[in-house]
Amino acid sequence: MVLTAEDNHGYPAVLKNAMDHTFVEWGRKPVAFVCWGDVGGARAIEQLRQVAVEFEMAPLRHAVHILPDILRPARAADEPFDTGVFAPLEPGLAMLADDLDRWTGALADAGNN
């Protein structure tokens, strides 16, 4: 799973660098995305899916997009460890986790070939 912010309508350079340096380890695995930004990181995820295909990964359809209406209250919260502001994201995160688990099992043999 990749968690990242959207940076200038894309994903951060440090993430690209990290992925490039661990290219072999990423191959033939499913990948899911959690992203935040002005449009919930949709533009970064769109680019990352293309990169994932070149890495011979299986990008999952579902992603979790954290929009500003969630980020603003989280940043303004008096208690920094109160995760209640993220409750609206839980159904999407549960679906994403289920998909990731299912595809991890399905692709387990692909990594050995």
Secondary structure, DSSP 8 states (H G I E B T S, - for coil): -EEEE-BTTB--HHHHHHHHHTHHHHTT-EEEEEEESTTTTHHHHHHHHHHHHHTT-EEEEEEEEE-HHHHHHHHH-SSTT-GGGGGGGHHHHHHHHHHHHHHHHHTTTGGG-
